[in-house]
Amino acid sequence: MSMIREEWNRFCASWMFNTRLPVPPFYVYSEATVSRSSRYFPLIGWIVSGGASFTTFFLSWILPVEISVILGMIASVLITGGFHEDGLADVCDAFGGGWSKEKILEIMKDSRIGTFGSLGLILSLGLKYLLLVKLFQMSPWIFLSVSWFAHAASRWFALVMMMLIPYARDNDLSKSKPMVKRLPLSDFILSVFFGCSPAIYFAYQYQEKIINVLLGFFLSFLFVLYFRSYFKKWIEGFTGDCLGFTQQGTELLLYLGITIVWNFI
């Protein structure tokens, strides 16, 4: 019973970290629990995907697809509080305007948004909107499946980034600091299940399109490997904003992997 309670607390800690939804009942905070809650990052992606994609799906019964997709994206932002989008904007501003570790980290901590961050958000959200519209036009069921595995897998890729390089800040007050300890192998295996099983299910359902899934994962792995070296070079590690940037970037690449060759294979 105590093991079930501990797992519940870890899941709730991940829920609280990644969303703005009310914390589930019976959650008891402890730093030990928080430090192992990242194993459930991909599972939180299931929840975010469910809220966003089903909002689009049901609204499409009464509204044009384009408007439904926008409202679904708004639902996603409301669920997460724009947590990952904020990380993307901060990374664009910091690495676009900083030329030393200290300056990059200083800009990244600034709550104001600059030109690079604005451009990053506009371009990434615009691309995401167009890809989601295209996916829905292929099939609403494909849209729901791809949204499910992209939200889960992109959070798993953020977790992979977290395991490949050390934490860059020394500030003990950072929100991400308690979560940056190396995961035990059992935790990582569980994260692989939650992060990759939706993609495996999609590949099983659409076996002739498995190359699209593989392409998305291949592009995402290249993205993680490149920015692992890039972050290590400039700030000697990662921050919470880098994880948000990784989640947003790999989510886009997973959508791209499905759409880029869909009509040719």
Phi, psi and omega in degrees: 000320180294328178293318177297318179297320180294318178295322177299317179296322178294316178298316180296324177295319177294319176303311183294324182289322191259348183227172174250014177286154178304140181293132179303155183292160174068022177276132178240118183284141167203149182295326178296322178293314180298322185295341179244016182279344183295343176301337182260006177308310181297326178295324175299327176301326176300318183291313180298316179299316180301314180295317184284311186288323179286333171300312177299313184301311184286325178291336179294345176289336184235351183230158173300152182304317184301316180290321180298319179296316178302314180294326174294321177295322176297319178300319178299316180295321179294322180294317184265349186073021182065026186302311183283324176298323176297319177297318178300313181297317181295320179294317178299316179296314187292312182280340174283330185246354182251145182233016173211161181303315183297317181290320179298313180294326178295313179295320182297329182279342181290129183285346180283152180252140182248192183299313182296319179295318178298315179298318180299316180293315182300312183291318182290317179291324176297316179294318179299317179301312182295320179293319180292321176299315180298316179298318180293323179292330174299308179183136175302327181286323173296317178304312181296318182293315182293320177301318180300308185283333179289318178295320180289310185292324181295326176286331174291321178296325175297322177294321177299316177302318181296331182273341185276332183225158182283169177285138190270337185265153175258357185287116181289347181273355180299140181296329184275344189304316181295344186260002192265010177289152179299134180282140169298159183301321180298322178294317181294321178298319178296321178294325176297318179300309182292328183279327189249339182298324176298323178292322178295319178298316179299316180296326178292319181289326182237068188298329180288348181251017183298331179298329179294318178295314180298322178297316179299318179290322178299312179298321180292320177296319176299318178301311181296316181295319180295310184285340170300312179293321182295312179295320180296322181293316189270322183232008175064027179160207181233165170233176176300325178296324178296325178291320176297319177299317179296317179299313181294318182294315181288329175300315177298318182292328176292321174296319180297319181301326179285318188275333194293327181236015186302319184275359184248351182235000000 
